[in-house]
Amino acid sequence: MGANAIHSEGEDEESRWNNTLLIINGSTVLFMQCGFALFEAGAVRAKNVTNILLKNFLDALIGMIVYWAVGYAFAFGNTVVPGSDGNYTYHPTNSFIGNNHFFLSGAENAAHYNISGYPERVIHLGSFYGEFFFNFVFAATATTITSGAIVERSQLSSYLIYSFFLTGFIQPVTVHWTWSTGFLLYPPSWFNLPENVYFRDYAGACSVHGVGGACALIACIFVGPRIGRFDANKKKYHIPGHSTPLTALGGFILIIGFLGMVMGHANNIELSAINIVLGGSASGLTAMFVKYSKPRLIFWWEHNIRPKFCPHKRVMARRASVFVRQSNAVRNKQMWSFLTLVDSTLCGMVALCAGCNIIETYGAFVIGVLAAFVYMGTEKLLHKFLIDDPLGSVATHLGGGLLGTLATPFFMVKKYSGLNGIFYWEGCPADIPSEDCPFYQWAWHIFGCTIMIAWTTFFCIILFGILWKLDLLRVDRDTEIRGIDIKVHGEPAYPEMAYGHGWDNDGEFSLQVMANDPEKNPFGANSETVKKLHGAASMKKDSMTQGGLIQMVLANHTKELKKLKSSLGNSGSDVEEDSKSLSGVENHAIVFEENST
């Protein structure tokens, strides 16, 4: 079966199974929208959660309509014409863009043709409708990546505009080049390339993720950073998301979605599934350990290596007190970053989307390790140029996609791809034909990545430039500071009126019960102390205030001091002074509690 022939609607059992598996894998990829929604919702502040959830939901709905209308036609709508030799061929324009099946028209006339000059290079096992469903979920990904990069400050109207163009035109054309009958998958003869050389992007590392990352980069540049992200001195400030658990759950769902991406293309799926998870694992662990070790490595460089080359630094290095103090400070900076782990894991999986079906497992491991450094380096570069990407979309998708696509020609093996990679190349003696030279493959991948990024950048500059000029790109300053959810949607994700209950206490966990039951009260506080844990207003809501938490700690400390004083007798003057100082702190805590109430 030709790689991009128009498929007939088969009724045999094999066709039914192929379509069933394709729809299942497509549904798994569609489930990634849920992963993106949770991942992005957890990474933003609570005042903007409804906005990002709405956009992720619209990604699927708008993506379906736009891809049905024009997207699939541009990506896979090839026109078959009879050739001079009696066989069928594709219309010349199909080397660049599809031009058939708008609004899925012509499906009833789909039939098999003997397409000369188009050997099978991308497997399409599904029917006409099965292929549409599987590929539409990929098209929505580019919009999701872009919307996530400019969260908390972009207008909904601009989203509706750029989502149409990304899903309906920019991304489908790049997919046509690499998965349909485009010139990257089937290079024209005037390029004079060997037969086994063509663009290999198995699950869309560059044509899907790279394109989405490039769109996100242009959007971030035009929309600008969030208020408070950078100061006048270009210092970066961390703006935390409101829910790490949501981000974690979204990350797990995205990992499952990546498996649907590779299995749906039905080529060497066992090795593909192993490689993409292995690459993500290597990338995530590498980034996490590097993040943890970086302060210690810098400290080691400053105090052990640099003094050997800079004599004026030796005096500082020899001061034991300074060394110990700085060493403790470095130890406090060493953190096991969960967010770095998640983002870098996804970056490694994006990188393996390019060639997971044609490389060995150790190649996937090496690419995953490299992906960790690409992710961290890209993030550092973005911060240097004051580009604010809250979710790491550019580093994950653009950085990971380009790395995987450019690294595949080094690690590909002949038994899977028909051509050995650069690391397996045996040279070009007389008995080895030049067609086996892998540098042609690498050069073609460089050319393909350059063309796709240039195509995306060109149209995104025009698109986001117009939106910026018309003042449709960014929300006003007041809305950004106070939150988009209430101003734009009137539906906060966490309304205050939804919290609390109508009971007098929280059952066995309430502080009143703890005061009356010593076994449930580890602090030894009596009922009077418990009352201090609540203000007048908080008693009605049955919740603790910050001042109340301080009171609980002070109650426990006072109890221990009294025990110590009684055991020491009259010699416990120091203890008495400590007790008086604690009483002063307690008074301040009561004032703090009243103010907070």
Beta strands, then each sheet from edge to edge (+ up, - down):
strand 1: 80-82
strand 2: 88-90
sheet 1: 1+ 2-
end
